[in-house]
Every structure is written in structure tokens, then in C-alpha cells.
């Protein structure tokens, strides 16, 4: 099947697993390669997809989303609803029933107390939790009994499935993490690198930014799964090497995020060892605009915290920067059929995709005129404009190391130079950039640059928690251990008020209308410049069965079902 036809559908077709495996561990070892290497196995301390996916092999949520966006119970007996009594009539609480008999990989019982603890851990006022938006509006989490947990909200909440649903909101073991609360969370290296879980695998050894070895969980709830006895999870290298390792050499069984030109993918597939799998979800490559001052002259408690930026807060500037970009060309050279022109923060599901903006046409002359009219002039004749108060328009543009991203940087630098903005380029190893280490100056959360480029997405088909990443209080700061997903430090009262309205609004049509307005505020007021709506593209070996690419949850969501095709 060719890449084009893969991407014409929503997701790749499922490879059906047999009704039962012969026995747990009977298929030997599966080899997985993520060229962005995991740096931690605690997704509450990293928003990086690489870390969320690696941890998904070990720790699990109460419920997940399937490849069609439907919610599935995982550790719970069913999805709570008003109809089955799991969601209160007034929509202020949700009660989850845990499947009896579940065990952690160490053999101890999994209980509602672990679920409550997970909430307390993420919501701790002295800590920083990368997934705290999942708990927006939560006032209390109560272990009613060992198998029942009740989540209470501060107001009627029509979509109460933020906490404990999807790969970004798994359950961690209270016994392992109870001494790792608040500011101590990043210090618990042993727990963060080797969490005890309920998932199909357990961690044998974790070498950050390099390799993870895992074994089948002896206490996994299905005695016939997982089929694989061992996992080798290799990190590092680049997307090209990862794709070749699956589709040409057969050295690995699964390669994630093959951010490569379409002709390269086609050449690799011709190698005959593997198959690309793809689908469009809400993944967007974008440029984040720093709303704060990243000047290195400021101290660590002010840099990328002190408001505001010398000129990026001006609509004339960020709109001119956006207008100067040729998005159709970026799609063509970077993604082909695996990309579309992206004008929105939330391009999917379709109900939430705003039609307000048309960013498909580049107009250098209009961008120059916009800056000129706003008082940004090249008074020195050196090709670089100055702000009305005399500061040169020079910016640092950073991203992770990747061939497509560096191509994008080079093109955008040239386009911005044509409108009088001088750009310095910087690329950072992806494992470090997305790592979330509060001690590193190079993470995307620290944002020690003027603009930075990356892509991210969200679990599920309702973007309420994802849109909460634009709330004023979700900005990474020293006080939050530099955790938080409001990377631009965007802060707008209208946005905050509208998001509060979303949390209490029922009905898809009404929720989608608010979601589109939130998207429009973020783009219109300069939180980001969307570039490309990207398809997820990975590859699996032709001997790996059970793979079902999921654009609404972790790609590792059903690794327990993976097996070797003989």
C-alpha cells in the first residue's frame, strides 16, 4: 500500500490479533526505535510524546481511546456516563469502578487509593506536573472504597474525562511515589526511570536518552499476553536511520514519527521489510511566539518569565511573519501527502476545525507594508528593521534536530530576512529539547529563544484539556519546576473566560463552537503561527502483527496485542 493511499483514510486498518496467544512471552523480543530518545518514564514530568509513549508500555490509565476516537475501559469496568449512573445528574462528579483483581507488576493490589494518589501527585501546589490541565476544575478525588474512585468538579462538567483517561494521564503507584511529592518529584530518579505499572511490560534497565530494556509483566491481567517476552526500546539517531532499520534492514520492528520527505518513505518501503502506517489526527507543526523576554541578560527567575517581549507582542509583527511564510511549499518539501496547510491550532476532529483563517498564500510585499505602517523601519540600511524605540528586529529561532525542521528553518529565515527580520537558527537534540529536565536550559518549556518550532497533539477527540494549555496559569515557571504546556506564556482574559465556559458547556455543536473561538484567539492574538497539519507516520516490520495506529492516544496503546507473524 502506498503512502498516498494510507493517508487518504483516517487511520491504517487494524492487523487482527489471534483470539489467544499460545502463551505469554512465546514470541521472543520486539525491537522498537524512537529517534527522539525517551529521557524519563514519568509522563507527569515530561510533555514529550516520546516519554509518554515509552511509559505507556508500563503504566496505564483507567480508560483509553481507540483508533476511531471511542473511549475504552482499561483498568475500569466501564466508561461512566449519566445513563449508567457513573456521572452525576448535575454533572459535578464522575465515579469510576476499578476492575477487581488487578495487580501492579510487583504483585501488590491496584486500588482506588493509587488513583487518588495520582491526582494528589499531579495537583500538588509545590510541584510541577506536565499533565495538570487534565485536572482542571477538580476539587476532590476520593477513594470511596478499594475499587471505587470519585472525582468531584467545582461546577457542572459535561466532559469529565480529563483525569485518568488516555496515555497522558496514567496511574502511578502510591507506594512507589508517595515520597516524591511536590518539589521532590524530579529528584526521585529510581521511580521516574523505572515506574511500577499495570501495563504489559516492566522496566529492566533505563539509560536516559539511549535505550530501555523491558520484560513481560508477570502479573499482567491477561495470562496469555503480552506475546513478547522482551522489549528493546532504542532511542537516538534520526528519522532516516529509524525508517531504514524497519523497512530496509529489518533490524527493528517499529519506528515512530518518520518525519521524512515522501519520496524517501517510498524508497524505504521498496526495501520490502516493513510497511508505513499513517493517519491524520490533530498534530500540528507550529512556531511558538515567546510572549515574554528571553534575554540572557535577565536572571533565571526572570528569563522567559518577565513580560513582555520587545516586539513579538505586536500584531503587526507576528501577522507579517506569518504572511511571509509559503506554507504550500513547506508541505511539499516536508511532508507531501502526509501534510496539509495548517492555519489552526486544533485542526481535528473536523467539528473543531475553524474556517476563520486562510494562510495558504504567501505575500512578502504585504508583510513588508504591514511592518512599515506600524513603524518598523530599516533606518540603518542594513536590511534589518528596528522597533519604534530603536531595537533591531533580531530573533533566535530554535527547534529540535531533524532534517525536515532544519529545511523549514532555512526557508523561513530567508523569508523573514526579506521582510527585514534577522534570524539566528539553533537546533537542539530532540531528547533534550523535549525532555523536560528542569535543570536544562535547552528544553522547549524553558523557551530561552524568541520563537521555537515543534508539533504536538492530544489524546481523545475532545480538546478541552489541550485548549487549557493556553490558560494564563499554565505557563512553565521556576515555581512549577518549568512544567506546564502554555509554552508561549500566552495570557488573555477573554481566552480564560471562554475556556471556563467550555468546561460547563454540553453538546458537541456548542462545545465545538467555543473550541473554534479559543483556537482563533490563540492564533489571532499571537500565541503561535501554525504551519502544517501533519499526519502521523510510523512503520512496522512485515513480521509484526497487531499494530493498529492510533492518532487519538499513544501509539503504544495496544502493545499487549502485538505478536510475531510466523
Helices and strands as residue ranges (DSSP letters): H 3-8, E 29-34, G 43-45, H 49-56, E 63-65, E 71-73, E 93-97, H 112-122, G 132-135, E 138-145, E 148-153, H 174-177, G 182-187, H 189-193, E 201-207, E 211-216, E 230-235, H 239-247, E 254-255, H 262-269, E 274-289, H 315-323, H 327-334, G 336-338, E 339-341, G 350-352, H 364-373, E 394-400, H 403-418, E 422-428, H 430-433, E 451-456, H 464-467, G 468-470, G 472-474, G 478-480, H 493-503, H 508-524, E 528-541, E 544-545, G 559-561, E 563-564
